[in-house]
Amino acid sequence: MTKRFKTHIPSEIHPLEAVILHKPGPEVENMTPRNAERALYSDILNLSIASREYEQLKGVLDKVSQPFEVGELLAGILEDPKVKENLLADICCNEGVCNAKELLLDLPAKELSRQLIEGVPLVKDTLTNFLSEERYLLRPLHNLFFTRDSAMGANGNIFAGAMANKVRERESIIMGAILKFHPQFDTTVYFPAPTEKNINRQLQPTIEGGDFQVGRSDILVIGTGVRTNTQGIDFVLETLKNETREKRHVIVQELPSVPESFIHLDMVFTFLDHDACMVYEPIIFELNRYRTIHVVLDNGKVKRITQEANIPAVLKSLDMDLKPISCGGSADLWIQEREQWHSGANFFAFAPGKVIGYERNIHTLNELNKNGFEIITADDVIKGKKSPDDYRRCVVTIQGSELARGGGGARCMTMPVRRNPNG
């Protein structure tokens, strides 16, 4: 076993040490056009191409950190009989098939892990099951390769995601159990308080990692829209109030409900370096449409809540002066829209000024290059032809013809567990 990692996420850009990933597998193709929308997809990915693109991402991260795979971690905790029984009870009862637990308990840990991810087939051994149009007793986790959403780290803690869509709730249950029970990790996991079943689901707290960013140890930037609601952000605020008496700043950015490319904050804003960020200008800088709210916590209480101009302006007032770099450039709105749609703002920083993104967004890459980011390919990094260590700033490009069609980018596919606080 490699060394144990104690959770520490002081910012979005500190040098990466440990990260959780999931390689897209059969669960991505275990759908049809009939149920793709239910699975939050608008199309079915080509798994062979998506897998090759994913290997580029993992190959780069292998060079700079310790990546962990969800399936292997899940199999590891399922070796513990008590964890296995409790986790199955949580999953099965949450999905309305409590009796399924007994059918699955005897499966070996590795096989159970596979089925919980790829789907548990529905046995057609009763008339009801025979006539059912369902193929699975427990449906596949089509979105699991977006590991960012199901848990999010800030400083020494992890917040378990409260997913906006029922089809993704198992992802959060699994990730929370991994971080809580796997001996590889040392962390405190905060779970949103359960809500009464008779309460309207729209009033239940939802928060996903794509909306959650750590600007600095005392600054969080959180998006609110179709995936993260204000109740979910209030859960974070209450947790911070109870955890520390020190001053904390939470910057909240409203997001559009349509189109679907705006589902998370990291589709329109990401941190790149100590003094740079990526922005989708029409959302971040458009006046009087999508509000930016600054919440100040001090001594365990909300000191003030104010509306501000935009995220960079609030950060500057807190001594984080970031130069905005425009997704798609600033010249043509159509180009901006097209590249944002394909996750052009969704960069993952593995060190200050060193990020990963899709090579297809050429206008965004040109803007980065103008601002001192050398463009290098993932293949060159993996083969040792080029090293990010040789550059002050760089963007490592991965192919994205299929992965981008899943609705996310490099940040969406990475869930950091630890970053070096001294970097």
MITINU-262873 format. One record per residue (C-alpha): residue number from 1; x, y, z. Coordinates in steps of 0.02 Angstrom, whole numbers, plus 32768, in hexadecimal, padded with zeros to 4 digits. Layout:
BEGIN
NUM; X; Y; Z;
...
***
This chain:
BEGIN
1; 8000; 8000; 8000;
2; 803E; 80AF; 7FD9;
3; 8046; 8133; 8061;
4; 7FA9; 816E; 80BB;
5; 7F68; 8217; 8085;
6; 7F21; 8294; 8101;
7; 7EA6; 8306; 80A9;
8; 7EE5; 83B6; 808C;
9; 7EA0; 8428; 8004;
10; 7EDD; 84DA; 8026;
11; 7EB0; 8518; 7F77;
12; 7E86; 84E4; 7EC5;
13; 7F3A; 84F8; 7E8C;
14; 7FAF; 84B3; 7F13;
15; 801B; 8422; 7ED2;
16; 7FB3; 8384; 7EC2;
17; 7FE5; 82EC; 7F2A;
18; 7F50; 8275; 7F25;
19; 7EB6; 8271; 7EB5;
20; 7E23; 81FB; 7E9A;
21; 7DF3; 81CD; 7DE7;
22; 7D83; 8151; 7D8F;
23; 7DA6; 810B; 7CE4;
24; 7D08; 8108; 7C79;
25; 7CCE; 8054; 7C67;
26; 7C39; 7FEE; 7C2A;
27; 7BC6; 8059; 7C95;
28; 7BDD; 80E5; 7C15;
29; 7B95; 8077; 7B8B;
30; 7B14; 801E; 7BF7;
31; 7A8A; 8090; 7BB9;
32; 7A20; 80AB; 7B20;
33; 79DF; 8149; 7ACB;
34; 793D; 8127; 7B29;
35; 798A; 813D; 7BD5;
36; 7A21; 81AB; 7BAD;
37; 79C6; 8249; 7BE6;
38; 799B; 81F6; 7C8C;
39; 7A54; 81D2; 7C9E;
40; 7A78; 828D; 7C80;
41; 7AC3; 826E; 7BD5;
42; 7A8D; 82B7; 7B2F;
43; 7AEC; 8231; 7ACF;
44; 7B48; 818C; 7AEA;
45; 7C05; 8196; 7AF0;
46; 7C7B; 8129; 7A8B;
47; 7CCE; 80CC; 7B1B;
48; 7D6B; 8099; 7ABF;
49; 7D95; 814C; 7A8F;
50; 7D60; 8192; 7B39;
51; 7DD1; 8113; 7B8E;
52; 7E68; 8146; 7B27;
53; 7E49; 81FC; 7B50;
54; 7E37; 81D3; 7C08;
55; 7EDD; 8176; 7C06;
56; 7F2F; 8219; 7BD1;
57; 7EE8; 8271; 7C69;
58; 7F1C; 81E5; 7CDF;
59; 7FC6; 81D6; 7C8D;
60; 7FED; 828D; 7CB0;
61; 7FAD; 8281; 7D62;
62; 8019; 81E5; 7D7D;
63; 80B0; 8254; 7D5B;
64; 8084; 82D9; 7DDC;
65; 801D; 8283; 7E65;
66; 7FD3; 81E1; 7EA9;
67; 7F31; 81B8; 7E4D;
68; 7EB3; 813E; 7E98;
69; 7E27; 80E5; 7E3A;
70; 7D77; 80E0; 7E85;
71; 7D5A; 8029; 7E59;
72; 7DF7; 7FEE; 7EB2;
73; 7DD5; 805A; 7F4A;
74; 7D22; 801D; 7F53;
75; 7D58; 7F67; 7F49;
76; 7DD3; 7F8B; 7FD5;
77; 7D51; 7FC7; 8052;
78; 7CD7; 7F3D; 801F;
79; 7D52; 7EBE; 8067;
80; 7D17; 7EF7; 8112;
81; 7C74; 7E97; 8136;
82; 7C2A; 7F21; 81A3;
83; 7C4F; 7FAA; 8125;
84; 7C0D; 7F3B; 809A;
85; 7B67; 7F19; 80F2;
86; 7B4A; 7FCE; 8126;
87; 7B79; 8013; 807C;
88; 7B07; 7F9A; 8021;
89; 7A79; 7FC6; 8098;
90; 7A93; 8080; 8075;
91; 7A99; 8068; 7FB9;
92; 7A0B; 7FEC; 7FA7;
93; 7991; 8044; 801A;
94; 79B9; 80ED; 7FCD;
95; 798A; 80A4; 7F23;
96; 78EB; 8051; 7F62;
97; 7927; 7F9C; 7F59;
98; 7955; 7F76; 800E;
99; 7943; 7EBA; 7FF2;
100; 79CC; 7EBE; 7F6F;
101; 7A4D; 7EC9; 7FFA;
102; 7A3A; 7E10; 8021;
103; 7A53; 7DE4; 7F69;
104; 7AF8; 7E41; 7F63;
105; 7B49; 7E1C; 800B;
106; 7B99; 7D7A; 7FD2;
107; 7BEE; 7DC6; 7F3A;
108; 7CAD; 7DD6; 7F47;
109; 7CE7; 7E88; 7F66;
110; 7D31; 7EA3; 7EB9;
111; 7C96; 7E61; 7E5E;
112; 7C21; 7EC3; 7ECF;
113; 7C85; 7F61; 7EAD;
114; 7C74; 7F43; 7DF3;
115; 7BB8; 7F27; 7DFB;
116; 7B99; 7FBF; 7E69;
117; 7BEE; 8027; 7DE2;
118; 7BBB; 7FCF; 7D41;
119; 7B0D; 7F9F; 7D7C;
120; 7ABB; 7F0B; 7DD4;
121; 7A54; 7EA8; 7D54;
122; 799C; 7E8E; 7D78;
123; 797A; 7DD2; 7D80;
124; 78DA; 7DAB; 7D20;
125; 78A0; 7D27; 7D9B;
126; 77F5; 7D70; 7DC5;
127; 7765; 7DAA; 7D59;
128; 7781; 7E5C; 7D94;
129; 7839; 7E57; 7D66;
130; 7816; 7DFE; 7CC2;
131; 779C; 7E85; 7C8B;
132; 7809; 7F13; 7CCA;
133; 785F; 7F80; 7C48;
134; 78EF; 7F97; 7CC1;
135; 7990; 7F3C; 7C98;
136; 79E1; 7F5C; 7D42;
137; 79B3; 7F45; 7DF7;
138; 7A34; 7FCB; 7E1F;
139; 7A57; 8039; 7D8A;
140; 7B06; 805B; 7D46;
141; 7B64; 80F5; 7D82;
142; 7B74; 8148; 7CD8;
143; 7BBF; 81E8; 7D20;
144; 7C3C; 819E; 7D9B;
145; 7CD4; 81D3; 7D36;
146; 7CA8; 8285; 7D6A;
147; 7CEE; 8262; 7E18;
148; 7CF4; 831B; 7E44;
149; 7C3B; 8329; 7E6A;
150; 7C22; 82A4; 7EF0;
151; 7C9B; 82ED; 7F70;
152; 7CFE; 838D; 7F87;
153; 7D91; 83BC; 7FF4;
154; 7DB7; 845D; 8050;
155; 7E4E; 8469; 80C3;
156; 7E4D; 83CA; 812D;
157; 7D98; 8397; 8110;
158; 7D2B; 8346; 808C;
159; 7C77; 8373; 8067;
160; 7C14; 82E2; 8020;
161; 7BAE; 8317; 7F8A;
162; 7AF2; 8326; 7F95;
163; 7AC7; 82FE; 7EE1;
164; 7A3F; 835D; 7E87;
165; 7A09; 82C4; 7E22;
166; 79D1; 821F; 7E6C;
167; 7A32; 81BF; 7DE8;
168; 7AD6; 81FF; 7E34;
169; 7AB4; 81E8; 7EEE;
170; 7B0F; 8141; 7EF7;
171; 7BAE; 8196; 7EBD;
172; 7BAE; 8204; 7F57;
173; 7B86; 8173; 7FCC;
174; 7C17; 810F; 7F84;
175; 7C94; 81A0; 7F87;
176; 7C65; 81CE; 8038;
177; 7C80; 811A; 8071;
178; 7D28; 810F; 8018;
179; 7D69; 81AE; 8068;
180; 7D25; 817E; 8112;
181; 7D5C; 80C8; 811B;
182; 7DED; 80A9; 80A3;
183; 7E93; 809D; 8102;
184; 7EE6; 80FE; 8075;
185; 7E96; 81A0; 80AF;
186; 7E8F; 8204; 8150;
187; 7E01; 8280; 8146;
188; 7D64; 82C4; 8198;
189; 7CCB; 82B3; 8129;
190; 7C35; 8326; 8142;
191; 7B8F; 82E2; 8102;
192; 7AF7; 8352; 80E4;
193; 7A74; 8331; 8169;
194; 79EC; 82B8; 812E;
195; 7948; 830A; 8102;
196; 789B; 82CC; 812E;
197; 7854; 8264; 809F;
198; 77B3; 82C8; 809B;
199; 7810; 836B; 807A;
200; 7810; 83A8; 7FC6;
201; 78AF; 836B; 7F71;
202; 78CA; 8419; 7F2B;
203; 78E5; 8457; 7FDD;
204; 7968; 83D5; 8007;
205; 7A1E; 840F; 8006;
206; 7A7F; 83E7; 7F68;
207; 7B37; 840B; 7F4C;
208; 7BAE; 83C3; 7ECB;
209; 7C6A; 83D4; 7EBC;
210; 7C64; 8427; 7E12;
211; 7C1A; 84BE; 7E6C;
212; 7C98; 84BD; 7EFB;
213; 7D43; 8511; 7EEE;
214; 7DC6; 853E; 7F70;
215; 7E15; 85E5; 7F48;
216; 7E7D; 85EB; 7FE5;
217; 7E77; 8599; 8090;
218; 7DFC; 8620; 80C7;
219; 7D9E; 8634; 8021;
220; 7D1E; 85C3; 7FCD;
221; 7CCC; 85EB; 7F26;
222; 7C28; 858D; 7F0C;
223; 7BAF; 858E; 7E79;
224; 7AF4; 857F; 7E8F;
225; 7A84; 8543; 7E03;
226; 7A36; 84A0; 7DC8;
227; 7AAF; 8430; 7E29;
228; 7AD5; 8492; 7EC9;
229; 7A4A; 84EE; 7F22;
230; 7A50; 8572; 7FA9;
231; 7A22; 84F1; 802D;
232; 7ABF; 848F; 7FFE;
233; 7B29; 852B; 8012;
234; 7AD6; 854D; 80BA;
235; 7B0F; 849E; 80EF;
236; 7BC2; 84D0; 80C6;
237; 7BAE; 8574; 8124;
238; 7B69; 851C; 81BE;
239; 7BF9; 84A0; 81BA;
240; 7C79; 852C; 81B0;
241; 7C24; 858A; 823E;
242; 7C2F; 84F0; 82AD;
243; 7CDF; 84C2; 8279;
244; 7D3F; 8564; 8291;
245; 7D36; 8610; 82E1;
246; 7DAE; 8656; 8261;
247; 7D72; 86C7; 81D6;
248; 7D37; 8670; 8138;
249; 7CFA; 86B6; 8093;
250; 7C7C; 865C; 8025;
251; 7C60; 86A6; 7F78;
252; 7BBF; 8668; 7F28;
253; 7BA3; 8676; 7E6C;
254; 7AF7; 865F; 7E1F;
255; 7AF5; 85F7; 7D80;
256; 7A78; 85E8; 7CF0;
257; 7A04; 8551; 7CED;
258; 7A1D; 853A; 7C32;
259; 7A75; 8501; 7BC9;
260; 7AB9; 8463; 7C1B;
261; 7B6E; 849C; 7C04;
262; 7B53; 8513; 7C98;
263; 7B2B; 848A; 7D15;
264; 7BC1; 84B2; 7D85;
265; 7C2C; 8547; 7DB2;
266; 7CC9; 84F2; 7D6D;
267; 7C7C; 84FC; 7CC0;
268; 7C8B; 85BA; 7CC5;
269; 7D15; 85DC; 7D45;
270; 7DB2; 8581; 7D80;
271; 7E53; 85B2; 7DDA;
272; 7EF3; 85A4; 7D74;
273; 7F7F; 85F5; 7DD9;
274; 7F9F; 8668; 7E6C;
275; 7F76; 86FA; 7DF9;
276; 7F0A; 86B2; 7D6D;
277; 7E60; 8664; 7D54;
278; 7DFA; 8624; 7CC0;
279; 7D51; 8677; 7CA4;
280; 7CC0; 866A; 7C2D;
281; 7CA3; 8724; 7C1A;
282; 7BE8; 8728; 7BF1;
283; 7BBE; 86DA; 7C9B;
284; 7C48; 871B; 7D0C;
285; 7C48; 87D0; 7CD1;
286; 7B99; 87EE; 7C8E;
287; 7B46; 8871; 7CFC;
288; 7AA1; 8866; 7D5A;
289; 7A76; 87B5; 7D26;
290; 7ACB; 872E; 7D8D;
291; 7AF3; 876E; 7E39;
292; 7B96; 875A; 7E99;
293; 7B7E; 8752; 7F56;
294; 7C06; 8765; 7FDB;
295; 7BE5; 8710; 8082;
296; 7C5C; 8738; 8111;
297; 7C66; 86C3; 81A7;
298; 7CBF; 86F8; 8245;
299; 7CC3; 86B2; 82F5;
300; 7C48; 8629; 82C2;
301; 7BC4; 86A0; 8280;
302; 7B8F; 86EF; 81DC;
303; 7BD7; 879E; 81E9;
304; 7B90; 87E2; 8146;
305; 7B47; 87B2; 809D;
306; 7B5D; 882A; 800B;
307; 7B45; 882B; 7F4F;
308; 7BE5; 884F; 7EEE;
309; 7C16; 8872; 7E39;
310; 7C66; 87CA; 7E0C;
311; 7CD7; 8741; 7E4E;
312; 7D7F; 8790; 7E1C;
313; 7D4B; 8834; 7E6D;
314; 7D23; 87E0; 7F13;
315; 7DC5; 877D; 7F0D;
316; 7E28; 881C; 7EEA;
317; 7DDB; 886D; 7F84;
318; 7E1E; 87D7; 7FE6;
319; 7ECF; 87EE; 7FA2;
320; 7EBC; 876B; 7F19;
321; 7ED9; 87D2; 7E7B;
322; 7EB9; 8759; 7DEB;
323; 7EC6; 8785; 7D35;
324; 7E2F; 873E; 7CD8;
325; 7E5A; 86D9; 7C3D;
326; 7DC6; 86C6; 7BC8;
327; 7D81; 861D; 7B94;
328; 7D7A; 8623; 7AD6;
329; 7DCF; 86CC; 7AD2;
330; 7D76; 8774; 7AD7;
331; 7D5D; 8796; 7A1E;
332; 7CCA; 8728; 79EB;
333; 7C35; 86F8; 7A57;
334; 7C10; 8660; 79EB;
335; 7CBF; 861B; 7A07;
336; 7CAE; 863C; 7AC1;
337; 7C09; 85DD; 7AC5;
338; 7C4B; 854A; 7A60;
339; 7CE8; 8531; 7AC7;
340; 7C8C; 8548; 7B6D;
341; 7C12; 84C1; 7B33;
342; 7CA5; 844A; 7B22;
343; 7CE9; 8470; 7BD1;
344; 7D5E; 84F9; 7B96;
345; 7D60; 8549; 7C43;
346; 7D70; 84A4; 7CA0;
347; 7E2A; 849B; 7CCA;
348; 7E79; 8433; 7D53;
349; 7F13; 847A; 7DA8;
350; 7F90; 83F9; 7DE7;
351; 8007; 8483; 7E20;
352; 8007; 8542; 7E19;
353; 8003; 8576; 7D62;
354; 8001; 84C1; 7D25;
355; 7F5A; 8485; 7CE6;
356; 7F07; 83FE; 7C7C;
357; 7E81; 841E; 7BF8;
358; 7E3B; 83E6; 7B50;
359; 7EA2; 8402; 7AB3;
360; 7E05; 8422; 7A4B;
361; 7DE9; 84CF; 7A98;
362; 7E6D; 8525; 7A2F;
363; 7E36; 85DA; 7A4B;
364; 7E3A; 85C1; 7B07;
365; 7EE6; 8572; 7AFA;
366; 7F21; 8606; 7A92;
367; 7EE7; 867C; 7B1C;
368; 7F45; 8615; 7B9C;
369; 7FE1; 8617; 7B2F;
370; 7FD7; 86D5; 7B20;
371; 7FDB; 86D9; 7BDE;
372; 8077; 8671; 7BF0;
373; 8033; 85C0; 7BF1;
374; 809B; 854C; 7B84;
375; 802F; 84CC; 7B2A;
376; 806E; 8419; 7B38;
377; 8016; 8377; 7B0F;
378; 7FEB; 82EE; 7B89;
379; 8043; 826E; 7B1B;
380; 80E6; 82CF; 7B25;
381; 80D9; 82D6; 7BE3;
382; 80AF; 821E; 7BF2;
383; 813F; 81EB; 7B7F;
384; 81B8; 825A; 7BDD;
385; 81DB; 82CB; 7B48;
386; 81A2; 8363; 7BAC;
387; 818C; 8384; 7C65;
388; 811A; 8405; 7CB8;
389; 81AB; 8423; 7D30;
390; 8208; 847A; 7CA3;
391; 8186; 8504; 7C94;
392; 814D; 858E; 7D08;
393; 80A1; 8582; 7CB8;
394; 805B; 84FC; 7C46;
395; 7FB9; 84AE; 7C0A;
396; 7FBF; 83F3; 7BE9;
397; 7F42; 83C5; 7B62;
398; 7EDF; 8324; 7B59;
399; 7E72; 82F0; 7AC8;
400; 7DBA; 830F; 7AE8;
401; 7D51; 82D6; 7A56;
402; 7CED; 825B; 7AC3;
403; 7D0A; 828B; 7B78;
404; 7CCF; 833D; 7B57;
405; 7C2B; 82F8; 7B15;
406; 7C0B; 82B1; 7BC2;
407; 7BF6; 8364; 7C00;
408; 7C96; 8385; 7C60;
409; 7D51; 83A3; 7C5A;
410; 7DF0; 837E; 7CB9;
411; 7DB5; 83CC; 7D5B;
412; 7D13; 8369; 7D55;
413; 7D74; 82C5; 7D4A;
414; 7DE6; 82E4; 7DE0;
415; 7DC0; 82E2; 7E9A;
416; 7E5B; 831E; 7EF9;
417; 7E76; 82D4; 7FA5;
418; 7F17; 832C; 7FCF;
419; 7F7E; 83BE; 7F8F;
420; 8029; 83F0; 7FD3;
421; 8009; 8482; 804A;
422; 80BC; 84C1; 8031;
423; 80B0; 84D2; 7F73;
***
